[in-house]
């Protein structure tokens, strides 16, 4: 017989109560685990996604820089445009290594939005040197051809050589290439020659944005300032975009954290309440133990071990559940935050698992200490005799 | 014969609100080693308080208690626990067995608190003494009242105490079962244990060498 065995046997006496308390802790730990792993994963994926763009600066029409930036990496349409003259000006600016025009449009087919990028294929391949294409890329003077992202090809079961009705007028476009999987948003897009996209969407001479690569990466902000001297142009750097997105996500996270803190407090109060109840029910038993030679420290130790068992089991259950259910949780979190990069957001970092278990131990000690002290200080014989005197 | 317990001018007071309750006052007696003493008295006479003090579970307001030569009146808690472990075995009216522990484990429990292991088959020998060797792996709910009290007696013996404090040990038992418990207690006493029984039961009290009567916190005769 030892304290651990006795504690387990005591907990088994009230199976339902023990189980409910363990579930309470598990929920709190799962929430904490998911949120922390999400926070790490999110920043990692966002950085990766922005790096994958291969673009240092975006020049967008004045007026809606952040919406534009977010839409450009996420896909979407903004109602303002730059002209090809702006492009020529940008190209002449000092520090600009490469500047390429992009026209972003969106059309609905089968009630799902399709994002279209009108691009200069040669420039884009320079910016995104990791792009590999099955089939071929188009040249600028071609029309009725397109390259599509891997995800679209898989979802719609499209192959090289397939023709699909495209754009508002449902013109037939032939797929000449399928991009190898990039793991980013590019997997979801349609790429057309710029001129073809301008014609199909009736945006002759207009572009949505200019993607810019600078010669010296340390001079991004200086180049940005120079570019802003062009009247129509507003500049957004990738670090600004990242900062903005993290800010947006930060407020959603603050809300989540508050909810979780409240959940943890409720859970802690619940555990303390359960333990106090069980201590009060067992005053006579503890009295008996003291009479049999247990010290106050022994009784306190027993109560504390019982508490730790509950919280550590809850911790393990919570962490395991959130690892197993991470895709469900990810789906839920994606639904409530304003922007989510592609890729796995919730990752099960072993350090984080340890942190969550440590957290459940700390919760156990905090919740157990008062009931343990209370039970250690009991003067028991009166309680024992009160049952029959 | 040596003194097992010496009580000298013992008093215990409780303060409840503005009122001071004199639970015990001017109590003096000596119990010798190997003696069988019954403490009797009506409810509220101070039996519980005296039992607390004799069992080293509480401290007196005034006076002294000496257990096997150790003055425990103002011992610090740690030392008091040691005196309790080494000298006193408790038996309760309601048995207080832990329901999830087997007979053997219930008997073993005090060893855990005194940080000792079961050496030389001590538990087996106690199971034999209390006649429960065939019930060792049963749980309390599978036992009769008399068997449960025998487990409790076994549990009181495991730390090899010199004094047994029994609190209404037959209060919850029918007379035939009670008789078996008397016999068991009597045989323990004959083996040299000091036996102090707090009881309302006059049959049990009559078996004792001496009866100490308490009334209103004082010894009545």
Interface residues (C-beta under 8 A of the other chain):
Chain A: X1 X2 X3 X6 X9 X10 X12 X13 X284 X285 X288 X289 X290 X291 X292 X293 X294 X295 X296 X298 X379 X380 X381 X382 X384 X385 X387 X388 X389
Chain B: X43 X48 X51 X52 X55 X57 X58 X77 X78 X81 X84 X85 X88 X90 X92 X93 X94 X96 X98 X99 X100 X101 X105 X108 X109 X110 X111 X112 X113 X114 X155 X156 X159 X167 X168 X171 X172
